[in-house]
Amino acid sequence: MVTNYLLEKSRIVGQSQHERNYHIFYQLLHGSSMEKYGLEPIPYKYCNQYTPGTTNPTTTTDHTNWNHLLVSLNVLEFSTESINTIFSLLSVILWFGNLEFVVNYSNFCCHSWLVALV
């Protein structure tokens, strides 16, 4: 039984050289029906932060590992609703990574925060 598991929050927004983000993100993108979880076939920043000049570390096993994950969740008796909720939340995290906050100084007086989806 796993009682504690360290998940580095900082790993979501940046990875060390030659490191991938959490593998579940890649498995979700390459193994699932993305539309089911509100994803589109676009580059997601959190999955494309590898070192410039190197190749994307996505492996061909992501699809296979996705299938193993689904089997494991079913063996552990996760409900379909719980599984869909988990994957939907992970999708939201990927979308949040594509948000960019920009300061807009308009009319020489006030500033406002604009959110642009990149």
Secondary structure as a PSIPRED ss2 file (coil, helix, strand):
# PSIPRED VFORMAT (PSIPRED V4.0)

   1 M C   1.000  0.000  0.000
   2 V C   1.000  0.000  0.000
   3 T C   1.000  0.000  0.000
   4 N C   1.000  0.000  0.000
   5 Y C   1.000  0.000  0.000
   6 L C   1.000  0.000  0.000
   7 L C   1.000  0.000  0.000
   8 E C   1.000  0.000  0.000
   9 K C   1.000  0.000  0.000
  10 S H   0.000  1.000  0.000
  11 R H   0.000  1.000  0.000
  12 I H   0.000  1.000  0.000
  13 V H   0.000  1.000  0.000
  14 G C   1.000  0.000  0.000
  15 Q C   1.000  0.000  0.000
  16 S C   1.000  0.000  0.000
  17 Q C   1.000  0.000  0.000
  18 H C   1.000  0.000  0.000
  19 E C   1.000  0.000  0.000
  20 R C   1.000  0.000  0.000
  21 N C   1.000  0.000  0.000
  22 Y C   1.000  0.000  0.000
  23 H H   0.000  1.000  0.000
  24 I H   0.000  1.000  0.000
  25 F H   0.000  1.000  0.000
  26 Y H   0.000  1.000  0.000
  27 Q H   0.000  1.000  0.000
  28 L H   0.000  1.000  0.000
  29 L H   0.000  1.000  0.000
  30 H H   0.000  1.000  0.000
  31 G H   0.000  1.000  0.000
  32 S C   1.000  0.000  0.000
  33 S C   1.000  0.000  0.000
  34 M H   0.000  1.000  0.000
  35 E H   0.000  1.000  0.000
  36 K H   0.000  1.000  0.000
  37 Y H   0.000  1.000  0.000
  38 G C   1.000  0.000  0.000
  39 L C   1.000  0.000  0.000
  40 E C   1.000  0.000  0.000
  41 P C   1.000  0.000  0.000
  42 I C   1.000  0.000  0.000
  43 P C   1.000  0.000  0.000
  44 Y C   1.000  0.000  0.000
  45 K H   0.000  1.000  0.000
  46 Y H   0.000  1.000  0.000
  47 C H   0.000  1.000  0.000
  48 N C   1.000  0.000  0.000
  49 Q C   1.000  0.000  0.000
  50 Y C   1.000  0.000  0.000
  51 T C   1.000  0.000  0.000
  52 P C   1.000  0.000  0.000
  53 G C   1.000  0.000  0.000
  54 T C   1.000  0.000  0.000
  55 T C   1.000  0.000  0.000
  56 N C   1.000  0.000  0.000
  57 P C   1.000  0.000  0.000
  58 T C   1.000  0.000  0.000
  59 T C   1.000  0.000  0.000
  60 T C   1.000  0.000  0.000
  61 T C   1.000  0.000  0.000
  62 D H   0.000  1.000  0.000
  63 H H   0.000  1.000  0.000
  64 T H   0.000  1.000  0.000
  65 N H   0.000  1.000  0.000
  66 W H   0.000  1.000  0.000
  67 N H   0.000  1.000  0.000
  68 H H   0.000  1.000  0.000
  69 L H   0.000  1.000  0.000
  70 L H   0.000  1.000  0.000
  71 V H   0.000  1.000  0.000
  72 S H   0.000  1.000  0.000
  73 L H   0.000  1.000  0.000
  74 N H   0.000  1.000  0.000
  75 V H   0.000  1.000  0.000
  76 L C   1.000  0.000  0.000
  77 E C   1.000  0.000  0.000
  78 F C   1.000  0.000  0.000
  79 S C   1.000  0.000  0.000
  80 T H   0.000  1.000  0.000
  81 E H   0.000  1.000  0.000
  82 S H   0.000  1.000  0.000
  83 I H   0.000  1.000  0.000
  84 N H   0.000  1.000  0.000
  85 T H   0.000  1.000  0.000
  86 I H   0.000  1.000  0.000
  87 F H   0.000  1.000  0.000
  88 S H   0.000  1.000  0.000
  89 L H   0.000  1.000  0.000
  90 L H   0.000  1.000  0.000
  91 S H   0.000  1.000  0.000
  92 V H   0.000  1.000  0.000
  93 I H   0.000  1.000  0.000
  94 L H   0.000  1.000  0.000
  95 W H   0.000  1.000  0.000
  96 F H   0.000  1.000  0.000
  97 G C   1.000  0.000  0.000
  98 N C   1.000  0.000  0.000
  99 L E   0.000  0.000  1.000
 100 E E   0.000  0.000  1.000
 101 F E   0.000  0.000  1.000
 102 V E   0.000  0.000  1.000
 103 V E   0.000  0.000  1.000
 104 N E   0.000  0.000  1.000
 105 Y E   0.000  0.000  1.000
 106 S E   0.000  0.000  1.000
 107 N C   1.000  0.000  0.000
 108 F C   1.000  0.000  0.000
 109 C C   1.000  0.000  0.000
 110 C E   0.000  0.000  1.000
 111 H E   0.000  0.000  1.000
 112 S E   0.000  0.000  1.000
 113 W E   0.000  0.000  1.000
 114 L E   0.000  0.000  1.000
 115 V E   0.000  0.000  1.000
 116 A E   0.000  0.000  1.000
 117 L E   0.000  0.000  1.000
 118 V C   1.000  0.000  0.000
